[in-house]
Structures are given as C-alpha cells and as structure tokens.
Amino acid sequence: MKILFSGVYEVKEETKSLYLAVIASILIIFGVNHFFPAQTPTQNQEQTVAIPEVENIKAKEVVVSAVEPVEASVAANSQKNITVENKDIKGSIRVKGARFDYLTLSKYKQTLEENSKNVELLQPSLTLAPYFAEFGWLSSGADIILPDSETEWKVIGEKLTPQTPVTLEWDNGQGLKFVKNISVDENYLFNVSQTVENNTQSPVVLYPYGLISRKVDMEQQKRSVVHEGFSGVIEGSLKEVKFTDLDKQENETFETKNGWFGFSDRYWFTAVVLDNDENATVKISRNANDVFQTDYRGKAVTIATGGAATSNVRFYAGAKEIKLLDKYTDENKIEKFDLAVDFGWYYFLTKPFFYILTFLYNFIGNMGWAILLFAALLRLVMFPIANASYESMTKMKKIQPKIMALQVLYKDDKMRLQQETMELYRKEKINPAAGCLPMFIQIPVFFSLYKVLNISIEIRHAPFIGWIKDLSAPDPLTVSVWSHIPLPSLLDIGVWPILMGLTMWIQQKLNPAPANKDQARMFAMLPIIFTLMLGHFASGLVIYWTLSNILSIMQQKAIMKKHGVK
C-alpha cells in the first residue's frame, strides 16, 4: 500500500512509520507550546481564602477584592506591617491577620535591565496576583472566637531578622490567649511557633492549620515547559499536580505524618514544612477565579484548663537553590527538599550534572565556558563508545559501492538482497547497529543537561561572551535582528542555533547515506528541523550541542583518515 505525502512524492508502507516516529518524537520531546510567548494578565479577579473542610471543621471564609490592582510594594506600604529582612530577602508580614504577604528576593532581578526590580515572590491582596501564607487555629464549633485574617495582633518587636525574632499576641476575650513566635534564618526559612493559653473553666479542642494561597494566570500556565503547580513530599514520596491539571470542581486531599507541600514555579517556590510527628490532612483546591490554595489541618490538640499547647511549623519562601535545599535536608531534616526542583526522569544524571557544572563554573568563573568544558569532558568519557561507533560507520561508508552493486543486482529480489547484504557485513566484520549506540546513550545525557539549563536558578541570567547575556534564554541575536527582515517567530532564530544546524549537517554528511531514498530525504530534513526547534531553547543548551557536534566531527574525520575514507 502507498500513501501520498504532502503531494510531492509517494511514501512506501515500510517508510511511513519512520516519518511518523520522527515527527511524533520531535513533537513529544520539544512541545509546540514552547514557541508561543506567555501573555500578561489584564483583568482583576476576586480572591477567596478558605480553610479546607475536614469532617465537621470549617473556618471562616475571607473574601478579598482587587478592583484597582496596585504594585506589590504600594499595597504592602498601605498597611501596618512587620518588616522582614535578612541577606536574601526583604519584605513584610501584615499585622492584621499575621499574613506573610510581601517578599522580595534580594539576589534576583526580574529582568536583565539595569534598573530592574527584584523578584517579588509574595504579594498582598490588592495586587493583580495575590500570593500569601497564613497560619492559625480551627475549632469544631462556632462558639470559640478565633483569630482570622481581620485580627489586629499586638506586636512585640520592631523588625524580623535572624537576630531579632518577633512575637504576636491576641486575646479573644473568652479566656484564650493566642501567641505567635516568628523567626527567620539567613536565607528563606521561617519558623512559626503558635501557642494557645487556656484560661477558661473547661478544656478546649483546637486544630492547627496553615495555608498558601495564590492567584494564577492560567493562559501562561498552558505554555509552561516545566512543572509549575503543587509540589510536596507526602509520606516520603514526591507528589506533583500542575495548575492546569487541577479541576475547578474537584479538590485533592492527602493524609501524611510529615513532609512538606506548597506551590512551585520554575525558579521559586513556597512550602509549608510539617514537624516530623505532625499528623496532617493536606488539601489542594482551586476556585472559579483561578485562585489556588494548598493547606493543612493538624491533629486535634486538647488544652486543659490553665494549660497551654504549642504547634510548630516552618515556612519556606524563596529560590530553588539546590545546594541550599540539600543543606536544609541535611541540617534541618526536611525530607527530600531538593525534589522541589523539577529534575525530570533522569534525576540520577541531572543532579550530578548540576554539581559538575557548578564546580566547573566556580573553577572558571563563567557558566558558558563551564558548559563548553563540560561538553568536552562528556565527549572524553564517551570516547571509547563513540570511537567504536565511528569505526563501524566508516567501514559502512567504505563498502557503500559494494552495497549499491548488490542493490542493482538484486533489485527484484528483496529477500536475496537482504541475505547478501548481511553476508557482506559478516565478511567485512561490520555491525550496522553499532553506529546507533552513541545516539541512544546521548538521549538521557541531552535531556538531563536540558533540565539543568532550564530549571537551575544558578544559570538564570548567567552571561557568556558576546551577545549572550542569559544562558537560560534563547539566543537573542536572531535573523530579524541582524538582517532587519521581519520573520515569523518560528523562523526567527539566533546565530548559535544556525551554527548548531550547520555542524549537524556536516556530521550527517560524514555518515553513510541511507539506502532508502525516502529515508535519505527524511534525514536530510533533520538539521533544518532541529535548528528551528532548538532556536527557541536555552542558548546554553545550543552552545553545548554545537561544541559536542564539532568534537564528534573531529573524531570521525580522524577515523576516516585512518581508514583512507573521504
């Protein structure tokens, strides 16, 4: 059977699968969504904050409207706050409600512009995209007055720093006194210790809770190429739910005794870290206005008359710095905290690659040169395997005239042609499949390095030489920039992707041509396809692949010269 391909030439049945496999692989690997830039949200929404209903426990619902959104700093300054500052963060905790609702990251700018603002992670309610955290207590009945988002706390302490924790107090007028002791370390980790003193005439049963709430731009999420959404380690296992996968009508609930959970972006995340002995119910929800909330309700605490009870929880709000996350795992016993980073399927390669790149960067002082050195080291490690492969391909190219002669001789007898071809391989001691081995080995290497360059904050805004100012972004010196010719975004690619495509084409010319003409046409298209695809990927990845191709060409040319093949 034959089918018509693009109205140009006919594709035989045995070749049809090749086209479909290549096209499907490219679409799956790279994703068409990568090439469409995210749009900035333009309309305001109402934000609803609600504690999860577990059994008969229900908290008050608080509604916050952002009719005229303002900048985060303006919104924060319009309310009474506790200033927060250490070497990595600046921000504030709102006194009303004791809400963590404004936090900027001191080491990270929003853009490469000289006057760029710092990244604003947490944002107050009056902004376009509110993002905040709260901690408190729940009760099983409505007769106990509890602090909520409207509670005005008494503050003891002027500024929250690593050296100066702050205390918040509030009396409900019924004999219960609520106290929050908040501290912060030198980086991104807060500790919230909540105490309730019972001065009533009867025992009181309360439940500790904590929540993180944020408004999400769903149009932008549809174009995300990394995991963004709920992340957490629940009962020792990583649990992830993308923003786009959580239905507005359904919530997800987990039971756990320890671990952490929160919301993850490409480079930043927030997380509630539970005590190791804390039995908790964790929930994820989404309302009609695309406000996402994740929260927990701890186990019941019975407070005797004249007694007190304390609940401790930690709150992380900051960058996904892998070394710091590993440090928190080791020193603060936060289980598998590094999994907040989207390492992908090849964790066993991605994380070591990150540490190798970081070591090379610290040694050289430039991430671009570190990537090039890393590419050279990888080629050195794979040299024996690649050498055997190129030896096989060189021998294949050497016997091409004999194979073509067999094709002419047995053009009407495919079975005999196959038998004679295999006999020729046997006599010449050639394994035709050996040339594919390095390609299969490089697949996990490629994807692991792609992950490192795409999700590691250490590479964000890292410059190289010349026009490359951010190795995590596509090459900015595109065809339309240096030629002044406006082009569609798919065709508007940079210099490095063009160099990569050229080296891929040269490398392809060194290999034996496929016997099948349809296959030859397909493979001839691959350098163009990959150039267009990688033209919108991180420039660091394209630079790595370009040098890797050049080193492969040099190695293969040396082997061809050794065997007298041109």
C-alpha positions as CSV (number, residue, x, y, z in Angstrom):
1,M,0.0,0.0,0.0
2,K,1.2,3.5,-0.7
3,I,0.1,6.9,0.6
4,L,0.7,10.4,-0.7
5,F,3.0,12.6,1.5
6,S,2.4,16.3,1.1
7,G,1.5,15.8,-2.6
8,V,5.2,15.6,-3.6
9,Y,6.2,12.0,-3.6
10,E,4.9,8.6,-2.5
11,V,5.9,7.0,0.7
12,K,6.1,3.3,0.9
13,E,4.5,1.5,3.8
14,E,7.8,0.5,5.4
15,T,8.9,4.1,5.4
16,K,5.7,5.6,6.6
17,S,6.5,4.5,10.2
18,L,9.8,6.4,10.0
19,Y,8.1,9.7,9.3
20,L,5.5,9.2,11.9
21,A,8.1,8.2,14.5
22,V,10.4,11.1,13.8
23,I,7.6,13.7,13.7
24,A,5.9,12.3,16.8
25,S,9.2,12.2,18.7
26,I,10.0,15.8,17.9
27,L,6.6,17.0,19.0
28,I,6.7,15.0,22.2
29,I,10.3,15.9,23.0
30,F,10.2,19.6,22.4
31,G,6.5,20.6,22.5
32,V,4.9,23.2,20.3
33,N,3.8,25.2,23.3
34,H,7.4,26.2,23.8
35,F,7.4,28.7,20.9
36,F,4.5,30.9,22.0
37,P,5.3,33.6,24.5
38,A,3.2,34.0,27.6
39,Q,0.7,36.9,27.8
40,T,0.4,39.2,30.7
41,P,-2.9,39.0,32.6
42,T,-5.0,42.1,32.2
43,Q,-8.1,41.7,34.3
44,N,-8.7,41.6,38.0
45,Q,-10.4,38.8,39.9
46,E,-11.9,38.2,43.3
47,Q,-9.8,36.1,45.6
48,T,-11.3,33.7,48.1
49,V,-9.4,32.3,51.0
50,A,-10.9,29.2,52.7
51,I,-9.5,26.7,55.1
52,P,-10.3,23.1,53.9
53,E,-13.4,21.4,55.4
54,V,-12.3,18.2,57.1
55,E,-15.1,16.3,58.9
56,N,-17.1,19.0,60.7
57,I,-14.3,21.6,60.9
58,K,-14.8,24.7,58.9
59,A,-13.0,28.1,59.1
60,K,-14.4,31.5,58.3
61,E,-14.3,32.5,54.7
62,V,-12.5,35.6,53.8
63,V,-13.1,37.5,50.6
64,V,-10.6,39.9,49.2
65,S,-11.4,42.0,46.1
66,A,-8.7,43.7,44.0
67,V,-10.8,46.2,42.0
68,E,-8.0,48.5,41.1
69,P,-4.8,46.4,41.4
70,V,-1.6,48.2,42.5
71,E,2.1,47.3,42.7
72,A,3.1,44.9,45.4
73,S,5.3,47.5,47.2
74,V,2.5,50.1,47.2
75,A,0.0,47.6,48.5
76,A,2.4,46.5,51.3
77,N,3.1,50.1,52.3
78,S,-0.6,50.9,52.6
79,Q,-1.0,48.5,55.6
80,K,0.6,48.1,59.0
81,N,3.4,45.7,58.7
82,I,6.3,43.9,60.5
83,T,9.4,44.5,58.4
84,V,11.3,41.3,57.4
85,E,14.9,41.3,56.3
86,N,18.0,39.1,56.0
87,K,20.7,38.8,53.4
88,D,18.5,37.1,50.9
89,I,15.0,38.5,51.4
90,K,13.2,41.8,52.2
91,G,9.5,42.2,52.8
92,S,6.9,42.3,55.5
93,I,4.2,40.4,57.5
94,R,0.9,42.1,57.7
95,V,-0.1,42.8,61.3
96,K,-3.8,42.4,60.5
97,G,-4.2,38.6,60.2
98,A,-0.5,37.9,60.7
99,R,-0.3,37.2,57.0
100,F,3.0,36.6,55.1
101,D,2.1,38.7,52.0
102,Y,5.1,40.6,50.7
103,L,8.5,39.2,50.0
104,T,11.2,40.2,47.5
105,L,14.4,38.2,46.7
106,S,17.4,40.4,47.2
107,K,19.8,38.4,44.9
108,Y,17.5,38.1,41.9
109,K,16.2,40.7,39.4
110,Q,13.1,40.4,37.3
111,T,14.9,41.2,34.1
112,L,18.5,41.9,32.8
113,E,17.7,45.7,32.7
114,E,20.0,47.8,34.9
115,N,17.1,49.3,36.8
116,S,15.1,46.1,37.1
117,K,13.2,45.5,40.3
118,N,13.9,42.5,42.5
119,V,11.8,39.4,42.1
120,E,8.6,39.8,44.1
121,L,7.6,36.3,45.3
122,L,4.7,37.1,47.8
123,Q,2.2,39.8,47.0
124,P,-0.6,41.5,49.0
125,S,-4.3,41.2,48.3
126,L,-4.6,44.5,46.4
127,T,-2.3,43.4,43.6
128,L,-3.1,41.7,40.4
129,A,-1.8,38.3,41.5
130,P,-2.1,38.0,45.3
131,Y,0.2,35.3,46.9
132,F,0.4,34.8,50.6
133,A,0.5,32.4,53.6
134,E,-1.3,32.3,56.9
135,F,-1.2,30.1,60.0
136,G,-3.7,29.7,62.8
137,W,-6.2,27.5,64.7
138,L,-9.5,25.9,63.9
139,S,-12.2,24.7,66.2
140,S,-15.0,22.1,65.8
141,G,-17.7,24.6,66.8
142,A,-18.6,28.3,66.2
143,D,-18.7,29.2,69.9
144,I,-15.0,29.9,70.2
145,I,-13.7,33.2,68.8
146,L,-10.5,32.5,66.8
147,P,-8.0,34.9,65.2
148,D,-8.6,35.3,61.4
149,S,-7.4,37.5,58.6
150,E,-9.0,40.5,60.2
151,T,-7.5,40.1,63.6
152,E,-5.3,43.0,64.8
153,W,-2.3,41.4,66.6
154,K,-0.2,43.1,69.3
155,V,3.4,43.1,68.1
156,I,6.4,42.7,70.4
157,G,9.5,43.5,68.4
158,E,10.1,46.0,65.6
159,K,11.8,44.1,62.9
160,L,12.1,40.4,62.0
161,T,15.7,39.4,61.3
162,P,17.8,36.3,62.0
163,Q,19.0,38.0,65.2
164,T,15.6,39.5,66.3
165,P,12.5,37.3,66.2
166,V,9.1,38.8,66.8
167,T,6.1,37.9,68.9
168,L,2.4,38.5,68.2
169,E,-0.3,38.3,70.8
170,W,-4.1,38.4,70.8
171,D,-6.7,37.7,73.5
172,N,-10.1,36.5,72.3
173,G,-12.0,37.9,75.3
174,Q,-13.2,34.4,76.3
175,G,-10.2,33.3,78.2
176,L,-8.0,32.2,75.4
177,K,-4.7,33.9,74.6
178,F,-3.0,33.3,71.2
179,V,0.7,33.8,70.8
180,K,2.8,33.5,67.6
181,N,6.6,33.5,67.8
182,I,8.1,34.0,64.3
183,S,11.8,33.7,63.4
184,V,13.8,33.6,60.2
185,D,17.2,32.2,59.2
186,E,19.8,33.8,56.9
187,N,18.1,32.5,53.8
188,Y,14.5,31.6,53.1
189,L,13.2,29.6,56.0
190,F,10.8,30.9,58.6
191,N,9.8,29.2,61.8
192,V,6.2,29.8,63.2
193,S,5.5,28.6,66.7
194,Q,1.9,29.0,67.7
195,T,0.8,28.8,71.4
196,V,-2.7,28.9,72.9
197,E,-3.1,29.5,76.6
198,N,-6.4,28.3,78.1
199,N,-7.7,30.4,81.0
200,T,-11.3,29.2,80.7
201,Q,-13.1,26.9,83.0
202,S,-13.1,23.9,80.6
203,P,-10.8,22.1,78.2
204,V,-10.6,23.4,74.6
205,V,-10.0,21.3,71.5
206,L,-8.3,23.1,68.6
207,Y,-6.6,22.2,65.4
208,P,-3.5,24.0,63.9
209,Y,-3.7,24.9,60.3
210,G,-1.6,26.7,57.6
211,L,-2.4,27.8,54.1
212,I,-0.7,29.2,51.0
213,S,-3.0,31.0,48.5
214,R,-2.2,32.5,45.1
215,K,-3.9,33.8,42.0
216,V,-2.6,32.1,38.9
217,D,-2.5,33.2,35.2
218,M,-3.8,30.1,33.5
219,E,-3.0,31.3,30.0
220,Q,0.6,31.5,30.9
221,Q,0.5,28.1,32.6
222,K,-0.8,26.5,29.4
223,R,2.6,27.4,27.8
224,S,4.8,26.3,30.6
225,V,7.5,23.8,29.7
226,V,8.4,22.9,33.3
227,H,6.4,21.7,36.2
228,E,4.5,24.6,37.9
229,G,1.9,23.9,40.5
230,F,1.5,21.9,43.7
231,S,4.7,20.1,44.8
232,G,5.2,18.2,48.0
233,V,6.8,15.2,49.7
234,I,3.8,13.3,51.2
235,E,4.6,10.1,53.2
236,G,8.1,10.0,51.7
237,S,7.1,10.3,48.1
238,L,7.0,13.2,45.7
239,K,3.6,14.4,44.7
240,E,3.1,16.9,41.9
241,V,-0.1,18.4,40.5
242,K,0.2,21.0,37.7
243,F,-2.0,24.1,37.9
244,T,-3.6,23.1,34.6
245,D,-4.4,19.6,35.9
246,L,-6.5,20.7,39.0
247,D,-10.1,21.0,38.1
248,K,-12.2,23.8,39.5
249,Q,-14.8,21.4,40.7
250,E,-12.5,18.8,42.4
251,N,-10.1,19.0,45.3
252,E,-7.2,16.7,46.1
253,T,-6.6,15.5,49.7
254,F,-3.7,13.6,51.3
255,E,-3.0,12.2,54.7
256,T,0.5,12.5,55.9
257,K,2.6,12.4,59.1
258,N,5.5,14.6,57.9
259,G,6.9,16.1,54.8
260,W,6.3,19.4,53.1
261,F,4.0,20.9,50.4
262,G,3.5,24.1,48.6
263,F,3.4,25.9,45.2
264,S,6.3,25.6,42.7
265,D,7.4,27.9,39.9
266,R,10.3,27.4,37.5
267,Y,12.8,29.1,39.8
268,W,10.9,29.9,43.0
269,F,8.6,28.1,45.4
270,T,6.8,28.3,48.7
271,A,6.3,25.4,51.1
272,V,4.8,24.6,54.5
273,V,7.2,22.2,56.3
274,L,5.5,20.0,58.8
275,D,7.0,18.7,62.0
276,N,8.1,15.1,61.8
277,D,5.5,14.0,64.3
278,E,2.7,16.1,62.9
279,N,-0.3,14.1,61.6
280,A,-2.0,16.3,59.0
281,T,-4.5,16.4,56.2
282,V,-3.2,18.3,53.2
283,K,-5.5,19.7,50.6
284,I,-5.2,21.4,47.2
285,S,-8.1,23.4,45.8
286,R,-9.0,25.9,43.0
287,N,-11.9,28.3,42.8
288,A,-13.7,29.7,39.8
289,N,-11.3,32.7,39.6
290,D,-8.2,30.5,39.3
291,V,-7.2,31.1,42.9
292,F,-5.3,28.1,44.1
293,Q,-4.9,27.1,47.7
294,T,-3.0,24.4,49.5
295,D,-3.3,23.9,53.2
296,Y,-3.1,21.5,56.1
297,R,-5.1,20.8,59.2
298,G,-3.1,19.2,62.0
299,K,-4.3,16.7,64.6
300,A,-6.6,17.8,67.4
301,V,-5.0,19.4,70.4
302,T,-6.8,19.3,73.8
303,I,-5.8,22.2,76.0
304,A,-6.7,21.7,79.7
305,T,-7.9,24.4,81.9
306,G,-4.9,26.5,83.0
307,G,-2.8,24.8,80.4
308,A,-1.2,25.6,77.0
309,A,-0.4,23.9,73.8
310,T,2.1,24.8,71.0
311,S,2.2,23.9,67.4
312,N,5.4,24.4,65.3
313,V,5.6,24.7,61.6
314,R,8.2,26.0,59.1
315,F,7.5,28.1,56.0
316,Y,9.9,28.3,53.0
317,A,9.6,31.2,50.6
318,G,12.5,31.7,48.2
319,A,14.6,30.5,45.3
320,K,15.2,26.9,44.3
321,E,18.9,26.9,45.1
322,I,19.9,23.3,45.0
323,K,22.8,23.4,47.4
324,L,20.7,25.3,49.9
325,L,17.9,22.8,49.6
326,D,20.4,20.0,50.2
327,K,21.7,21.8,53.2
328,Y,18.1,22.1,54.6
329,T,17.7,18.4,54.1
330,D,20.9,17.5,56.0
331,E,20.8,20.1,58.8
332,N,17.1,20.8,59.2
333,K,15.9,17.3,58.4
334,I,13.5,18.4,55.7
335,E,12.8,15.2,53.8
336,K,13.9,15.2,50.1
337,F,13.7,19.0,49.9
338,D,15.7,19.0,46.7
339,L,12.7,17.5,44.9
340,A,11.2,20.9,44.8
341,V,13.4,21.3,41.7
342,D,12.0,19.7,38.6
343,F,14.8,17.3,37.9
344,G,12.8,15.2,35.5
345,W,13.0,11.5,34.7
346,Y,16.8,11.4,34.9
347,Y,17.4,12.5,38.4
348,F,20.4,10.2,38.8
349,L,22.1,12.2,36.0
350,T,20.5,15.7,36.2
351,K,21.6,16.4,39.8
352,P,25.2,15.2,39.4
353,F,25.4,17.2,36.1
354,F,24.4,20.3,38.1
355,Y,27.1,19.8,40.7
356,I,29.7,19.2,38.0
357,L,28.7,22.3,36.1
358,T,28.7,24.3,39.4
359,F,32.2,23.0,40.1
360,L,33.5,24.0,36.7
361,Y,31.8,27.4,37.0
362,N,33.5,28.0,40.3
363,F,36.8,27.0,38.8
364,I,36.5,29.0,35.5
365,G,34.2,31.9,36.6
366,N,31.9,31.8,33.6
367,M,29.0,29.5,33.1
368,G,29.3,29.5,29.3
369,W,32.9,28.3,29.4
370,A,31.9,25.8,32.1
371,I,29.3,24.3,29.7
372,L,31.8,24.0,26.9
373,L,34.3,22.3,29.2
374,F,31.5,20.0,30.4
375,A,30.8,19.1,26.8
376,A,34.5,18.3,26.2
377,L,34.6,16.1,29.3
378,L,31.5,14.2,28.3
379,R,33.0,13.6,24.8
380,L,36.1,12.3,26.6
381,V,34.1,10.0,28.8
382,M,32.2,8.6,25.8
383,F,35.3,8.5,23.5
384,P,35.7,4.7,23.5
385,I,32.0,4.1,22.7
386,A,31.9,6.8,20.1
387,N,35.2,5.5,18.6
388,A,33.7,2.0,18.1
389,S,30.6,3.6,16.5
390,Y,32.6,5.8,14.1
391,E,34.8,2.9,13.2
392,S,31.6,1.0,12.2
393,M,30.2,3.9,10.3
394,T,33.4,4.5,8.5
395,K,33.6,0.8,7.4
396,M,30.0,1.1,6.3
397,K,30.8,4.1,4.1
398,K,33.8,2.3,2.7
399,I,31.6,-0.6,1.4
400,Q,28.9,1.6,0.1
401,P,29.9,0.9,-3.6
402,K,29.5,-2.9,-2.9
403,I,26.1,-2.3,-1.3
404,M,24.9,-0.3,-4.2
405,A,26.1,-3.0,-6.6
406,L,24.1,-5.6,-4.7
407,Q,21.0,-3.3,-4.9
408,V,21.3,-3.2,-8.7
409,L,22.0,-6.9,-8.9
410,Y,19.1,-8.0,-6.7
411,K,16.7,-5.1,-7.3
412,D,13.8,-7.5,-8.0
413,D,14.6,-9.9,-5.1
414,K,14.4,-8.2,-1.7
415,M,14.9,-11.4,0.3
416,R,18.1,-12.2,-1.6
417,L,19.3,-8.6,-1.3
418,Q,18.9,-8.7,2.4
419,Q,20.7,-12.0,2.7
420,E,23.7,-10.9,0.5
421,T,23.9,-7.6,2.4
422,M,24.1,-9.3,5.8
423,E,26.7,-11.7,4.4
424,L,28.7,-8.7,3.2
425,Y,28.5,-7.2,6.7
426,R,29.7,-10.5,8.2
427,K,32.7,-10.8,5.8
428,E,33.7,-7.2,6.5
429,K,33.1,-7.6,10.3
430,I,30.7,-4.7,10.4
431,N,27.8,-4.3,12.9
432,P,25.3,-2.0,11.2
433,A,23.6,-1.2,14.5
434,A,26.8,-0.1,16.2
435,G,26.5,3.4,14.8
436,C,23.3,4.0,16.8
437,L,24.8,3.3,20.2
438,P,26.2,6.8,20.9
439,M,22.9,8.3,19.9
440,F,20.9,6.2,22.4
441,I,23.5,6.9,25.1
442,Q,23.3,10.7,24.5
443,I,19.5,10.8,24.8
444,P,19.4,10.8,28.6
445,V,22.5,13.0,28.7
446,F,20.9,15.5,26.4
447,F,17.6,15.6,28.4
448,S,19.5,15.8,31.7
449,L,21.6,18.8,30.6
450,Y,18.4,20.4,29.1
451,K,16.8,20.1,32.6
452,V,19.9,21.5,34.3
453,L,19.9,24.5,32.0
454,N,16.2,25.0,32.1
455,I,15.5,24.8,35.8
456,S,18.7,25.7,37.6
457,I,18.5,29.2,39.0
458,E,22.3,29.3,39.1
459,I,22.2,29.5,35.3
460,R,19.4,32.2,35.1
461,H,20.8,35.5,33.8
462,A,24.3,33.9,33.6
463,P,26.2,35.5,30.7
464,F,28.6,34.1,28.2
465,I,30.7,36.0,25.6
466,G,29.5,38.5,23.1
467,W,25.7,38.9,22.8
468,I,24.8,36.0,25.1
469,K,23.7,37.7,28.4
470,D,21.5,34.9,29.7
471,L,22.3,31.2,29.0
472,S,18.9,30.1,30.2
473,A,17.2,32.2,27.4
474,P,17.3,31.7,23.6
475,D,20.0,33.3,21.5
476,P,18.8,37.0,21.2
477,L,20.9,37.8,18.0
478,T,18.2,36.5,15.7
479,V,17.9,36.7,11.9
480,S,15.5,39.6,12.1
481,V,17.8,41.5,14.5
482,W,20.9,41.4,12.3
483,S,19.2,41.4,8.9
484,H,16.3,43.8,9.8
485,I,14.0,41.4,8.0
486,P,10.8,40.7,9.9
487,L,10.2,36.9,10.2
488,P,7.6,34.7,11.9
489,S,8.7,33.7,15.4
490,L,9.4,30.0,14.3
491,L,11.9,31.1,11.7
492,D,13.4,33.9,13.7
493,I,16.4,32.0,15.2
494,G,19.7,33.1,16.5
495,V,23.3,32.7,15.4
496,W,24.2,29.8,17.7
497,P,21.2,27.6,16.5
498,I,22.3,28.2,12.9
499,L,25.9,27.1,13.8
500,M,24.4,24.1,15.6
501,G,22.4,23.2,12.5
502,L,25.4,23.6,10.3
503,T,27.6,21.3,12.4
504,M,24.7,18.7,12.5
505,W,24.6,18.8,8.7
506,I,28.3,18.4,8.3
507,Q,28.2,15.5,10.8
508,Q,25.4,13.9,8.8
509,K,27.4,14.1,5.6
510,L,30.2,12.1,7.2
511,N,27.8,9.2,7.8
512,P,26.8,6.6,5.2
513,A,23.7,7.7,3.3
514,P,20.6,5.7,3.9
515,A,19.9,3.2,1.1
516,N,16.2,4.1,1.0
517,K,15.6,7.4,-0.8
518,D,12.7,8.3,1.4
519,Q,14.8,7.8,4.5
520,A,17.6,9.9,2.9
521,R,15.1,12.7,2.3
522,M,13.8,12.5,5.9
523,F,17.3,12.5,7.4
524,A,18.3,15.4,5.2
525,M,15.5,17.5,6.8
526,L,16.6,16.8,10.4
527,P,19.3,19.5,10.6
528,I,16.7,22.1,9.5
529,I,14.0,20.7,11.8
530,F,16.3,20.7,14.8
531,T,17.7,24.1,14.0
532,L,14.2,25.5,14.1
533,M,13.3,23.6,17.3
534,L,16.4,24.4,19.2
535,G,16.3,28.0,18.0
536,H,13.9,28.8,20.8
537,F,15.6,26.8,23.6
538,A,18.2,27.9,26.1
539,S,21.3,29.2,24.4
540,G,23.4,27.3,26.8
541,L,22.0,24.0,25.5
542,V,22.6,25.0,21.9
543,I,26.1,26.0,22.7
544,Y,26.7,22.7,24.3
545,W,25.3,20.8,21.4
546,T,27.3,22.8,18.9
547,L,30.6,22.1,20.5
548,S,29.6,18.4,21.0
549,N,29.0,18.2,17.3
550,I,32.3,19.8,16.4
551,L,34.2,17.4,18.7
552,S,32.3,14.5,17.1
553,I,33.2,15.7,13.6
554,M,36.9,15.9,14.5
555,Q,36.9,12.4,16.0
556,Q,35.0,10.9,13.0
557,K,37.3,12.7,10.5
558,A,40.4,11.3,12.2
559,I,38.9,7.7,12.0
560,M,38.0,8.2,8.3
561,K,41.5,9.4,7.6
562,K,42.9,6.3,9.3
563,H,40.9,4.0,7.1
564,G,41.5,6.1,3.9
565,V,37.9,7.1,3.5
566,K,37.0,10.5,2.2
